[in-house]
Amino acid sequence: MTFPARPGVDTGRFAVAGAAVLAGAAVAGLAATGLDPLLLIAAAAALAGAALMVLDERWAVASLAGFVVLHIPKVATDYHGAPSLFAPLAGAILLGIAARWLLTGVRPPQVAAIAVVVAAYVLVAAGSLLFADMPVDLGDTTALVKDAAVAVLAGLLVSRASTLRVAIWAMVGSGAFLAAVSVVQFLTGSFDSAFAGFGQSSIENIVGTYDDVRISGPIGDPNFYGQLLVSVLPLALNRMWAEPTLRLRLVGAGAAALIAAATVFTFSRGAAVALGAVAIIMLVIHRPSLRSVAAVAVCGVLAIPILPQGYLDRLLTLGEVGTVEGSTDASIRGRTAELTAGWLMFGDRPLTGVGFGLYEDHYQEYVAGLGIELRSEAREAHSFVLEVAAETGLLGLAAMGAVVGGAVLGLRRARRRSQADGREDLAQISAALLASITGFLITSLFLHHDFSRIFWLLMGLSYAVAWLATREPATAAVEEAAR
């Protein structure tokens, strides 16, 4: 039985039997239409997965984490012609939450805090469009609602420590899978294959006149892929240090090594800065022995000669940010123009911004005459903070600050309380999530807020951890055993 039942109600058998009947009827109906057998197998697997998500929140949170990290909806749509899969996933998760509440009387976790701050930001973003001076497209706002819903769904699912641990491992496993594909692809030169959409790559400028392949995973952009990997890396390091068994610690170490290597192969400068920051944070948190630190340092030095050609030279161009000389790296000149345009937009409309999602529509208007770069197409802000400021003004900055600030403060309190209560694993996960958020925010200094579902997943898990830490250890242990 997956969850505790009310007296006299065998909910486990009832749910399994009902799911089996529905799945069998659906597959039989599809078979009658004469569809491809492979499609029938896929449909049966999807129905079985949906049933498991309804029956057990751990399957649901693992599916949500996998969908977010692996970018399943994007891959399925862009590479396999499937319809959007996020809405069916969200529907199955909500159905499971409602079913467990109805059948067992066990309420889902308290998500008022995350729901309020998420709703506030979405409303501010949508409201900024009321002050826009051009026709608006609600596509960006709709995408924001879907992305932000990830945070609330994660909060609704994580009602116990074991579920949180499953979510962390699902993110680590998904990140390790993507990283393994990328490492194999890079080391073998298999760039002619996209690996079913999970191993995209392209030839781009590295530094000066030197071009080379940059891997971009399922996202299609190496910088955002680097951001994704850096956000997952602290969780892998956490499992490497915090798991009770050697086998799982080795799995965590292997995942961390793959993710770090794949991050380097993206050639992302922002991800490289975040990689160093995350490594330092995790070392400070876990305080490994001097021997372990020395071993890591030696490995780092030995790895320098085998870094991809041009990697170190590309990192050195970070010092050119803000310069506009003709010799400056072309992408740095572009970033400088985008940052300048963002500040000008914010200066013009400091309270409400130019409208959510409208930075790129206003870009050429503000960059004209600056003499910084020659690209004539619409451009994104390439800085999350400036994007929020330019598009939604001070109101948007305040609302987003409440989302991030609430997560960070909640994690800090959760870590202190968990340590005081002797719940060391929860304390360590709290610290790892803080490092993940830090990594994401560092890369966000160089990137706009596209492909942000990993951010909202981290926010949802962070608020869930803060809620779990408020549960008395004895009460939490009884509830865990009952399930």
DAZI-V779175 format. One record per backbone hydrogen bond with DSSP energy under -1.0 kcal/mol. NH is the residue of the N-H (numbers start at 1). CO is the residue of the C=O. If there is no record, write none. Layout:
# DAZI-V779175
nh=[NH | NH]
co=[CO | CO]
This chain:
# DAZI-V779175
nh=[9 | 11 | 14 | 15 | 16 | 17 | 18 | 19 | 20 | 21 | 22 | 23 | 24 | 25 | 26 | 27 | 28 | 29 | 30 | 31 | 32 | 33 | 34 | 35 | 40 | 41 | 42 | 43 | 44 | 45 | 46 | 47 | 48 | 49 | 50 | 51 | 52 | 53 | 54 | 55 | 56 | 60 | 61 | 62 | 63 | 64 | 65 | 66 | 67 | 68 | 69 | 70 | 72 | 75 | 76 | 77 | 78 | 79 | 82 | 89 | 90 | 91 | 92 | 93 | 94 | 95 | 96 | 97 | 98 | 99 | 100 | 101 | 102 | 103 | 104 | 105 | 115 | 116 | 117 | 118 | 119 | 120 | 121 | 122 | 123 | 124 | 125 | 126 | 127 | 128 | 129 | 130 | 131 | 132 | 142 | 143 | 144 | 145 | 146 | 147 | 148 | 149 | 150 | 152 | 153 | 154 | 155 | 156 | 157 | 158 | 159 | 164 | 165 | 166 | 167 | 168 | 169 | 170 | 171 | 172 | 173 | 174 | 175 | 176 | 177 | 178 | 179 | 180 | 181 | 182 | 183 | 184 | 185 | 186 | 187 | 188 | 190 | 191 | 198 | 199 | 200 | 202 | 204 | 206 | 207 | 210 | 212 | 214 | 215 | 216 | 219 | 220 | 225 | 226 | 227 | 228 | 229 | 230 | 231 | 232 | 233 | 236 | 237 | 238 | 239 | 240 | 241 | 242 | 243 | 249 | 250 | 251 | 252 | 253 | 254 | 255 | 256 | 257 | 258 | 259 | 260 | 261 | 262 | 263 | 264 | 265 | 267 | 272 | 273 | 274 | 275 | 276 | 277 | 278 | 279 | 280 | 281 | 282 | 283 | 284 | 285 | 286 | 287 | 293 | 294 | 295 | 296 | 297 | 298 | 299 | 300 | 301 | 302 | 303 | 307 | 311 | 314 | 315 | 316 | 318 | 319 | 320 | 321 | 323 | 328 | 333 | 334 | 335 | 336 | 337 | 338 | 339 | 340 | 341 | 342 | 343 | 344 | 345 | 346 | 347 | 348 | 349 | 353 | 354 | 355 | 358 | 362 | 366 | 367 | 368 | 370 | 384 | 384 | 387 | 388 | 389 | 390 | 391 | 392 | 393 | 394 | 395 | 396 | 397 | 398 | 399 | 400 | 401 | 402 | 403 | 404 | 405 | 406 | 407 | 408 | 409 | 410 | 411 | 412 | 413 | 414 | 415 | 416 | 417 | 418 | 419 | 420 | 421 | 423 | 424 | 427 | 428 | 429 | 430 | 431 | 432 | 433 | 434 | 435 | 436 | 437 | 438 | 439 | 440 | 441 | 442 | 443 | 444 | 445 | 446 | 456 | 457 | 458 | 459 | 460 | 461 | 462 | 463 | 464 | 465 | 466 | 467 | 468 | 469 | 470 | 471 | 476 | 477 | 478 | 479 | 480 | 481 | 482]
co=[6 | 9 | 10 | 11 | 12 | 13 | 14 | 15 | 16 | 17 | 18 | 19 | 20 | 21 | 22 | 23 | 24 | 25 | 26 | 27 | 28 | 30 | 31 | 30 | 36 | 37 | 38 | 39 | 40 | 41 | 42 | 43 | 44 | 45 | 46 | 47 | 48 | 49 | 50 | 51 | 52 | 56 | 57 | 58 | 59 | 60 | 61 | 62 | 63 | 64 | 65 | 66 | 67 | 71 | 72 | 73 | 74 | 75 | 76 | 85 | 86 | 87 | 88 | 89 | 90 | 91 | 92 | 93 | 94 | 95 | 96 | 97 | 98 | 99 | 100 | 101 | 111 | 112 | 113 | 114 | 115 | 116 | 117 | 118 | 119 | 120 | 121 | 122 | 123 | 124 | 126 | 127 | 128 | 129 | 138 | 139 | 140 | 141 | 142 | 143 | 144 | 145 | 147 | 148 | 149 | 150 | 151 | 152 | 153 | 154 | 157 | 160 | 161 | 162 | 163 | 164 | 165 | 166 | 167 | 168 | 169 | 170 | 171 | 172 | 173 | 174 | 175 | 176 | 177 | 178 | 179 | 180 | 181 | 182 | 183 | 184 | 185 | 189 | 195 | 194 | 217 | 214 | 212 | 210 | 210 | 207 | 204 | 202 | 265 | 200 | 216 | 216 | 221 | 222 | 223 | 224 | 225 | 226 | 227 | 228 | 229 | 232 | 233 | 234 | 235 | 236 | 237 | 238 | 239 | 245 | 246 | 247 | 248 | 249 | 250 | 251 | 252 | 253 | 254 | 255 | 256 | 257 | 258 | 259 | 260 | 261 | 264 | 268 | 269 | 270 | 271 | 272 | 273 | 274 | 275 | 276 | 277 | 278 | 279 | 280 | 281 | 282 | 283 | 289 | 290 | 291 | 292 | 293 | 294 | 295 | 296 | 297 | 298 | 299 | 304 | 308 | 310 | 311 | 312 | 315 | 316 | 317 | 318 | 320 | 325 | 329 | 330 | 331 | 332 | 333 | 334 | 335 | 336 | 337 | 338 | 339 | 340 | 341 | 342 | 343 | 344 | 345 | 349 | 390 | 391 | 355 | 358 | 362 | 363 | 364 | 367 | 444 | 447 | 383 | 384 | 385 | 386 | 387 | 388 | 389 | 350 | 351 | 392 | 393 | 394 | 395 | 396 | 397 | 398 | 399 | 400 | 401 | 402 | 403 | 404 | 405 | 406 | 407 | 408 | 409 | 410 | 411 | 412 | 413 | 414 | 415 | 416 | 417 | 418 | 422 | 423 | 424 | 425 | 426 | 427 | 428 | 429 | 430 | 431 | 432 | 433 | 434 | 435 | 436 | 437 | 438 | 439 | 440 | 442 | 443 | 452 | 453 | 454 | 455 | 456 | 457 | 458 | 459 | 460 | 461 | 462 | 463 | 464 | 465 | 467 | 468 | 472 | 473 | 474 | 475 | 476 | 477 | 478]
